[in-house]
Amino acid sequence: MRIPFIAAACVLTVACGGGRELGSTPTAPSRSLDDHVQVPWEKPVRKAICRAEDRVETGLQGQVPLVDRVSGRSQQGYNCNLDLVGQWQGDGASWQMAWYDDCAYYGTKRNDARERPGVVVIDASNRTNPRPSAYLTTTPMLDPWESLKVNEKRAMLGAVDGQEGGGGNQFDLYDLSGGCTHPELLANAEMADTSGHEGNFSQDGLTYYSSSTGDYSAFDISDPTNPEYMLTWTTPAASTHGLSTNEDGTRAYVVSLGLASGASGSTDNGLVIYDTTDIQNRAENPEVPIISETYWLDGSETAQHTLPIKINGVPHIVFVDEAGISGKNCASGLSPFAFARIFDISDEANPQLTAKLMLETHDPANCATVLADYPGQVLFGYDSHYCTADDPENAQALACGYFNSGIRVFDIRDPYFPREIAYYNPPAQVGKQDQLSGSQHAAGDLGGLGQGVQMTADWCSAQIRFVRERGELWGTCQDNGFMILQFADNVWPFNDSD
């Protein structure tokens, strides 16, 4: 069923409280982890407490102010409780990064004139000196866009042919079990009636889902040397993007966009939960019924992906928007940029918002300040894109790429009271776009959408890896390439007494 609208600026399955104006930020008391107040957090999260030696942000939380862009200050970067310990910049990165064992895999912009095109395989066994060990150049790997994913259970890397490859029908699977530094091609298959842009494995690694505008496709990869197309289903949305599944593969959590327009002119987007039991059981004529739909208006023009996690044993979904609608939202009293949010899905028919992971750049009260940073910018400013949990089965921290705001890390142990604990926004690579032919950001064309180059802040768009045993994060930002970041002492992992 579709959940009815209650108020445009609120999650539409959660009562908003009487008398609050559209787009206003509700007041919420400061509270400790022990208070367990069941009121959704709907304002900027508490800022991280940084070290004296950190190169902290000079403006609002998450902001790269115009004065810093003009003066060159943004070329020094900003950090709080995270230090760069290893890097391979190469010629830049594109949208997504995956990992397995001591290796990372990241896509690059398709450019047939590049000397080293395709997916870069990084050997990160030497944390201070990560280096490429291979380049994957089958057709989907030349442009995996956001479909580049790893299933650790089955030690497989997969991707579909992405947007700059024409969104074709090809699908790749690589075997990582013989050594992560040199993946072995298992299949390069044509998958009928499907095209790619985003994609993901089911958690058990037996199904791969590809998404395109308005629909999702499922591939049976039980035999990874012979993937088989199963079905394509069309969603109620005008657009689709990423998805994820539950542990047994009987649920798909998808992002949906474009069902209706509110009085503000904003387009609603939201979370749709599908029953994928027929796909998981390989039914002869599979059906994919909807369990619930939850929509809101203070989101974005494009939703990005979902992430299933458990917090204190309770199932939750992290839902990440992608592109805000800036001036249009501001005129309606809504956030100018996209952000992530957390839902309790204990009742799948009625997901409940617990928190919005907003920075000060997302506060409607700061619209005039933050929009001044983007003269002529088309899209992707202080927007969110991908998030990753430290442990999906016992999530305590969440790391998210927020484009120009860099990599942000949140304490989510109390899902009603998220706190920021660290950030790393790498140095802007001003004047280096000719050296960064693998960076989608530096190219400036965004697949023909006419983005234009603005190199005064990087795009941190990829998923991020937590490495618990060393207190590290691995990530890519498009101009800075692959980076290994070290947490300050006693920041993460958390002590039991925290």
C-alpha positions as CSV (number, residue, x, y, z in Angstrom):
1,M,0.0,0.0,0.0
2,R,1.0,3.6,-0.4
3,I,1.3,5.5,2.9
4,P,-0.9,8.6,2.9
5,F,0.6,12.1,3.2
6,I,0.5,13.7,6.7
7,A,2.7,16.7,6.2
8,A,5.0,17.6,3.4
9,A,8.1,18.3,5.3
10,C,7.9,15.2,7.5
11,V,8.4,11.5,6.9
12,L,4.9,10.5,5.9
13,T,4.6,7.6,8.3
14,V,5.5,9.6,11.3
15,A,3.3,12.1,13.0
16,C,4.9,15.5,12.9
17,G,3.4,17.3,15.8
18,G,0.8,20.0,15.7
19,G,1.4,23.5,14.6
20,R,4.8,23.1,13.0
21,E,5.3,25.1,9.8
22,L,6.3,23.4,6.5
23,G,10.0,23.0,6.4
24,S,10.7,24.3,9.9
25,T,13.2,22.4,12.0
26,P,11.7,20.9,15.2
27,T,13.4,21.6,18.4
28,A,14.9,18.5,20.1
29,P,16.6,18.5,23.5
30,S,20.2,17.5,23.9
31,R,20.1,14.0,25.3
32,S,22.5,11.2,26.4
33,L,22.7,7.7,25.0
34,D,20.7,6.5,28.0
35,D,17.7,8.7,27.5
36,H,16.2,6.6,24.6
37,V,13.8,9.4,23.6
38,Q,11.6,8.0,20.8
39,V,11.4,11.3,18.9
40,P,13.0,11.5,15.4
41,W,16.1,13.6,15.2
42,E,15.4,16.2,12.5
43,K,18.0,18.9,12.8
44,P,21.8,19.1,12.2
45,V,23.6,16.4,14.2
46,R,25.9,17.4,17.0
47,K,29.3,18.5,15.7
48,A,32.4,16.4,16.2
49,I,34.9,17.4,19.0
50,C,38.2,17.8,17.1
51,R,41.8,17.7,18.2
52,A,43.8,20.9,18.6
53,E,46.1,19.9,15.7
54,D,43.3,19.2,13.2
55,R,42.7,21.4,10.2
56,V,39.1,22.1,11.0
57,E,36.3,23.6,8.9
58,T,36.2,27.3,8.8
59,G,32.5,27.8,8.1
60,L,29.4,25.8,8.8
61,Q,29.5,22.1,9.5
62,G,30.1,20.4,6.1
63,Q,30.8,23.7,4.3
64,V,33.6,24.7,2.0
65,P,33.0,28.4,2.1
66,L,33.3,30.6,-1.0
67,V,36.1,32.6,0.7
68,D,38.1,29.4,1.1
69,R,37.5,28.4,-2.5
70,V,38.7,31.7,-3.7
71,S,41.7,32.1,-1.3
72,G,43.0,28.6,-1.9
73,R,42.3,27.5,1.7
74,S,40.2,24.6,0.4
75,Q,43.4,23.2,-1.3
76,Q,44.7,22.3,2.2
77,G,41.6,20.2,3.0
78,Y,39.9,19.8,6.3
79,N,40.1,17.0,8.9
80,C,38.8,16.1,12.3
81,N,39.9,13.0,14.1
82,L,41.0,11.4,10.8
83,D,44.5,11.5,9.2
84,L,45.6,10.5,5.8
85,V,48.2,7.6,6.1
86,G,48.2,6.2,2.5
87,Q,47.0,7.2,-0.9
88,W,47.0,6.3,-4.6
89,Q,45.7,9.3,-6.6
90,G,46.4,7.9,-10.0
91,D,44.4,9.8,-12.6
92,G,41.3,10.0,-10.3
93,A,38.3,7.9,-9.6
94,S,34.6,7.8,-10.5
95,W,31.5,6.9,-8.5
96,Q,32.0,3.7,-6.5
97,M,34.5,1.6,-4.6
98,A,34.3,-2.0,-3.4
99,W,36.7,-4.1,-1.4
100,Y,37.8,-7.6,-0.5
101,D,40.6,-8.8,1.8
102,D,43.6,-6.4,1.4
103,C,42.3,-5.0,-1.9
104,A,40.1,-2.2,-3.1
105,Y,38.4,-1.8,-6.5
106,Y,37.2,1.5,-7.9
107,G,35.7,2.6,-11.2
108,T,37.1,5.4,-13.4
109,K,35.5,7.6,-16.0
110,R,35.3,6.0,-19.4
111,N,37.9,7.5,-21.6
112,D,39.3,5.3,-24.4
113,A,42.3,7.5,-24.8
114,R,43.5,6.8,-21.3
115,E,46.6,4.7,-20.9
116,R,45.1,2.7,-18.0
117,P,41.3,2.6,-18.3
118,G,38.9,0.5,-16.4
119,V,38.5,-0.6,-12.8
120,V,41.6,-0.1,-10.7
121,V,42.6,-2.9,-8.4
122,I,44.5,-1.5,-5.4
123,D,46.8,-3.7,-3.3
124,A,46.5,-2.1,0.1
125,S,48.5,-4.6,2.1
126,N,51.0,-1.9,2.7
127,R,48.8,0.7,4.3
128,T,51.2,3.5,3.8
129,N,51.9,2.7,0.2
130,P,48.8,1.3,-1.6
131,R,49.5,0.6,-5.3
132,P,47.6,-0.8,-8.3
133,S,48.1,-4.5,-9.0
134,A,45.8,-4.8,-12.0
135,Y,43.3,-3.0,-14.2
136,L,40.0,-4.6,-15.3
137,T,39.0,-3.7,-18.8
138,T,36.1,-5.9,-19.9
139,T,33.3,-3.7,-21.2
140,P,31.3,-3.2,-17.9
141,M,34.5,-2.5,-16.1
142,L,35.3,0.4,-18.4
143,D,32.3,2.1,-17.0
144,P,30.6,0.3,-14.0
145,W,29.1,3.6,-12.9
146,E,27.6,2.8,-9.5
147,S,27.1,-1.0,-10.0
148,L,30.6,-2.1,-8.9
149,K,30.0,-4.3,-5.9
150,V,31.6,-7.2,-4.0
151,N,29.9,-10.1,-2.4
152,E,32.3,-11.3,0.4
153,K,30.5,-14.6,1.1
154,R,31.1,-15.8,-2.4
155,A,34.2,-13.8,-3.1
156,M,32.9,-12.2,-6.3
157,L,33.1,-8.8,-7.9
158,G,30.3,-7.8,-10.2
159,A,29.2,-4.9,-12.4
160,V,27.0,-4.0,-15.3
161,D,27.7,-1.7,-18.3
162,G,27.1,1.8,-17.0
163,Q,25.8,5.1,-18.2
164,E,28.8,6.1,-20.3
165,G,28.9,2.8,-22.0
166,G,25.4,3.4,-23.2
167,G,23.8,1.4,-20.3
168,G,24.2,-1.8,-22.3
169,N,23.2,-5.3,-21.5
170,Q,26.6,-6.7,-20.5
171,F,27.3,-8.1,-17.0
172,D,30.6,-9.1,-15.5
173,L,31.5,-11.5,-12.6
174,Y,35.0,-11.9,-11.3
175,D,36.4,-14.4,-8.8
176,L,38.4,-13.1,-5.9
177,S,39.0,-16.3,-4.0
178,G,42.3,-17.1,-5.7
179,G,43.8,-13.8,-4.6
180,C,42.3,-10.3,-4.4
181,T,45.0,-8.6,-6.3
182,H,44.3,-10.3,-9.7
183,P,40.6,-11.1,-10.1
184,E,39.8,-13.9,-12.5
185,L,37.0,-13.4,-15.0
186,L,34.1,-15.8,-14.5
187,A,31.6,-14.4,-16.9
188,N,31.0,-11.6,-19.4
189,A,27.4,-12.2,-20.3
190,E,24.7,-10.5,-22.3
191,M,21.5,-10.1,-20.2
192,A,18.4,-9.6,-22.3
193,D,15.9,-6.7,-21.6
194,T,18.1,-5.0,-19.1
195,S,20.4,-2.0,-18.9
196,G,22.6,-0.8,-16.1
197,H,23.4,2.1,-14.0
198,E,23.3,0.8,-10.4
199,G,23.4,-2.7,-9.0
200,N,24.0,-4.9,-6.0
201,F,24.3,-8.5,-4.9
202,S,21.7,-10.2,-2.7
203,Q,23.4,-10.8,0.7
204,D,23.8,-14.6,0.0
205,G,25.4,-13.8,-3.4
206,L,23.0,-15.9,-5.4
207,T,21.3,-13.0,-7.2
208,Y,22.5,-9.8,-8.7
209,Y,20.1,-6.9,-9.2
210,S,20.7,-4.3,-11.8
211,S,18.7,-1.0,-12.0
212,S,17.9,1.5,-14.7
213,T,15.4,4.3,-15.0
214,G,12.1,3.0,-13.7
215,D,12.9,-0.7,-13.3
216,Y,15.0,-3.4,-11.7
217,S,16.3,-6.7,-13.2
218,A,17.3,-9.9,-11.4
219,F,20.1,-12.3,-12.5
220,D,20.5,-15.8,-11.2
221,I,24.2,-16.2,-10.5
222,S,24.0,-19.5,-8.6
223,D,26.4,-20.7,-11.3
224,P,28.7,-17.7,-11.6
225,T,30.1,-18.9,-14.9
226,N,26.7,-18.9,-16.5
227,P,24.5,-16.0,-15.2
228,E,20.9,-16.2,-16.2
229,Y,18.4,-13.4,-16.7
230,M,15.3,-13.9,-14.5
231,L,13.0,-10.9,-14.9
232,T,12.6,-7.1,-15.0
233,W,9.9,-5.4,-13.0
234,T,8.7,-1.8,-13.3
235,T,8.3,0.2,-10.2
236,P,5.6,2.9,-9.4
237,A,8.4,5.5,-9.6
238,A,9.6,7.7,-12.4
239,S,13.1,6.7,-11.5
240,T,15.0,4.0,-9.6
241,H,18.5,3.7,-8.3
242,G,20.2,1.5,-5.7
243,L,18.7,-1.4,-3.7
244,S,19.6,-3.9,-1.0
245,T,18.2,-7.1,0.4
246,N,17.7,-8.8,3.7
247,E,19.7,-11.8,4.8
248,D,17.5,-14.5,3.3
249,G,16.8,-12.6,0.1
250,T,13.1,-12.4,0.5
251,R,13.0,-8.6,0.8
252,A,14.3,-5.8,-1.4
253,Y,14.7,-2.3,-0.1
254,V,14.6,0.1,-3.0
255,V,14.8,3.8,-3.6
256,S,11.9,5.3,-5.5
257,L,11.5,8.8,-6.9
258,G,9.0,10.9,-8.7
259,L,5.5,9.8,-7.7
260,A,4.0,13.2,-7.0
261,S,4.7,16.9,-6.6
262,G,3.8,18.8,-3.5
263,A,2.6,22.4,-3.3
264,S,6.3,23.4,-2.9
265,G,7.1,22.0,-6.3
266,S,9.4,19.5,-4.8
267,T,9.3,15.9,-6.0
268,D,8.7,13.3,-3.4
269,N,11.0,10.2,-3.1
270,G,11.1,7.4,-0.7
271,L,11.6,3.8,0.5
272,V,9.7,0.9,-1.1
273,I,9.9,-2.6,0.4
274,Y,9.3,-5.4,-2.0
275,D,8.6,-9.1,-1.3
276,T,11.2,-11.0,-3.4
277,T,10.4,-14.5,-2.1
278,D,9.6,-15.7,-5.7
279,I,13.0,-14.5,-6.9
280,Q,14.8,-16.1,-4.0
281,N,12.9,-19.4,-4.5
282,R,13.3,-19.3,-8.3
283,A,9.6,-19.4,-9.0
284,E,8.6,-20.1,-12.6
285,N,6.6,-16.9,-13.0
286,P,7.9,-14.7,-10.2
287,E,5.9,-11.8,-8.8
288,V,7.4,-9.0,-6.8
289,P,4.6,-7.5,-4.6
290,I,5.0,-4.3,-2.7
291,I,4.9,-4.6,1.1
292,S,5.0,-0.8,1.9
293,E,5.8,2.6,0.5
294,T,7.0,5.6,2.5
295,Y,7.5,9.0,0.9
296,W,8.7,12.4,2.0
297,L,9.2,15.8,0.3
298,D,12.3,17.1,2.0
299,G,14.5,14.8,0.0
300,S,16.1,15.2,-3.4
301,E,15.6,15.0,-7.2
302,T,17.4,11.6,-7.1
303,A,17.6,9.0,-4.3
304,Q,20.7,6.9,-4.2
305,H,20.7,3.6,-2.2
306,T,19.6,1.7,0.9
307,L,21.6,-0.1,3.5
308,P,20.1,-2.7,5.9
309,I,21.6,-2.7,9.3
310,K,20.8,-3.8,12.9
311,I,21.2,-1.4,15.8
312,N,21.0,-3.0,19.2
313,G,19.4,-6.0,17.4
314,V,16.7,-4.0,15.8
315,P,16.4,-3.9,12.0
316,H,16.9,-0.5,10.4
317,I,17.4,0.9,6.9
318,V,19.8,3.7,6.1
319,F,18.3,5.6,3.1
320,V,20.6,7.9,1.2
321,D,19.4,10.7,-1.1
322,E,21.7,11.9,-3.8
323,A,21.0,15.3,-5.4
324,G,19.2,18.1,-3.7
325,I,17.2,20.7,-5.5
326,S,18.8,23.7,-4.0
327,G,17.0,26.9,-4.7
328,K,13.7,25.2,-5.3
329,N,13.8,23.5,-1.9
330,C,15.0,26.7,-0.2
331,A,12.1,28.7,-1.6
332,S,9.8,26.1,0.1
333,G,11.6,26.1,3.5
334,L,13.2,22.7,2.9
335,S,16.8,21.5,2.9
336,P,18.9,22.7,-0.1
337,F,20.9,19.5,-0.2
338,A,20.4,15.8,0.1
339,F,21.2,13.8,3.2
340,A,20.9,10.3,4.7
341,R,18.3,9.2,7.1
342,I,17.6,6.1,9.3
343,F,14.4,4.1,9.6
344,D,13.3,1.5,12.1
345,I,11.8,-1.3,9.9
346,S,10.7,-3.6,12.8
347,D,7.2,-3.3,11.2
348,E,7.9,-3.5,7.5
349,A,4.5,-2.2,6.7
350,N,5.1,1.0,8.6
351,P,8.8,2.1,8.6
352,Q,9.5,4.8,11.2
353,L,12.0,7.6,10.9
354,T,14.5,7.7,13.7
355,A,17.0,10.3,12.5
356,K,18.0,12.6,9.6
357,L,21.8,12.8,9.2
358,M,21.8,16.5,8.5
359,L,24.8,18.8,8.7
360,E,24.5,22.5,9.1
361,T,24.8,22.8,5.4
362,H,21.4,21.0,5.2
363,D,19.6,23.4,7.6
364,P,17.0,25.5,5.6
365,A,18.0,28.4,7.8
366,N,21.4,28.4,6.2
367,C,20.2,28.4,2.5
368,A,21.5,31.8,1.6
369,T,24.9,31.1,3.1
370,V,25.5,27.7,1.4
371,L,24.0,28.5,-2.0
372,A,26.5,31.4,-2.3
373,D,29.2,28.7,-2.5
374,Y,27.9,27.5,-5.8
375,P,27.7,30.2,-8.5
376,G,26.7,28.4,-11.6
377,Q,26.8,24.9,-10.0
378,V,24.3,22.5,-11.6
379,L,24.1,19.7,-9.0
380,F,26.1,17.7,-6.4
381,G,27.1,20.2,-3.8
382,Y,26.9,19.3,-0.1
383,D,24.8,16.2,-1.0
384,S,25.0,12.7,0.4
385,H,25.7,9.7,-1.9
386,Y,26.7,6.5,-0.2
387,C,26.9,5.3,3.4
388,T,28.5,2.2,5.0
389,A,28.2,0.8,8.5
390,D,31.1,-0.5,10.6
391,D,29.2,-3.8,11.2
392,P,25.8,-4.3,9.5
393,E,24.8,-6.9,12.2
394,N,25.7,-4.5,15.1
395,A,26.0,-1.1,13.6
396,Q,27.6,1.5,15.8
397,A,29.1,3.9,13.3
398,L,28.2,5.1,9.8
399,A,30.6,6.6,7.3
400,C,29.1,8.6,4.4
401,G,30.3,10.4,1.4
402,Y,28.8,13.8,1.2
403,F,30.3,15.1,-2.1
404,N,31.8,18.6,-1.4
405,S,31.5,18.0,2.4
406,G,33.9,15.0,2.2
407,I,33.7,11.8,4.3
408,R,31.6,12.2,7.4
409,V,31.4,9.6,10.3
410,F,28.5,9.4,12.6
411,D,27.9,7.6,16.0
412,I,24.5,5.9,15.5
413,R,24.4,3.7,18.6
414,D,21.3,5.6,19.6
415,P,19.4,5.8,16.3
416,Y,17.3,8.7,17.7
417,F,20.4,10.7,18.7
418,P,23.2,10.5,16.0
419,R,26.4,12.4,16.6
420,E,29.2,13.3,14.2
421,I,32.6,12.0,15.4
422,A,35.0,12.6,12.5
423,Y,35.4,14.0,9.0
424,Y,37.9,14.2,6.3
425,N,37.5,16.5,3.3
426,P,40.5,16.1,1.1
427,P,42.5,18.9,-0.6
428,A,40.8,20.5,-3.6
429,Q,42.8,19.7,-6.8
430,V,42.5,23.1,-8.4
431,G,44.1,23.4,-11.8
432,K,44.8,19.6,-12.1
433,Q,41.8,18.5,-14.2
434,D,44.1,17.7,-17.2
435,Q,45.9,15.2,-14.9
436,L,42.7,13.5,-13.7
437,S,41.2,11.9,-16.8
438,G,39.8,9.1,-14.6
439,S,37.8,11.5,-12.4
440,Q,34.2,12.0,-13.4
441,H,34.2,15.3,-11.4
442,A,37.3,16.7,-13.1
443,A,35.8,15.9,-16.6
444,G,32.9,18.2,-15.8
445,D,30.5,16.6,-18.3
446,L,28.7,14.2,-16.0
447,G,27.6,11.9,-18.8
448,G,26.5,14.7,-21.0
449,L,24.5,16.5,-18.3
450,G,26.6,19.7,-18.6
451,Q,27.9,19.9,-15.1
452,G,30.9,22.2,-15.7
453,V,34.1,21.9,-13.8
454,Q,34.4,23.4,-10.3
455,M,37.6,22.1,-8.7
456,T,37.5,24.1,-5.5
457,A,36.2,21.0,-3.6
458,D,36.3,17.3,-4.4
459,W,33.4,14.9,-4.9
460,C,33.4,12.1,-2.2
461,S,30.8,9.8,-3.7
462,A,31.9,6.2,-3.0
463,Q,31.1,3.7,-0.3
464,I,33.6,3.6,2.5
465,R,35.2,0.7,4.3
466,F,35.8,0.4,8.1
467,V,38.8,-1.6,9.1
468,R,38.2,-2.4,12.7
469,E,41.5,-4.1,13.6
470,R,43.5,-1.0,12.6
471,G,41.0,1.8,13.3
472,E,41.0,2.8,9.6
473,L,38.7,4.0,6.8
474,W,39.3,3.2,3.1
475,G,37.6,5.4,0.6
476,T,37.9,7.2,-2.7
477,C,37.1,10.8,-3.6
478,Q,37.0,11.5,-7.3
479,D,39.9,13.9,-7.7
480,N,42.0,12.5,-4.8
481,G,41.7,8.8,-5.7
482,F,42.1,6.0,-3.2
483,M,42.9,7.0,0.5
484,I,43.5,5.2,3.7
485,L,42.5,7.3,6.8
486,Q,43.5,6.6,10.4
487,F,41.1,7.5,13.3
488,A,42.5,9.4,16.2
489,D,43.0,7.4,19.4
490,N,39.7,6.5,21.2
491,V,37.4,7.8,18.5
492,W,36.6,4.5,16.8
493,P,36.2,1.6,17.5
494,F,34.2,2.6,20.5
495,N,35.2,1.4,24.0
496,D,32.5,-0.6,25.8
497,S,32.4,2.1,28.4
498,D,31.6,4.9,25.9
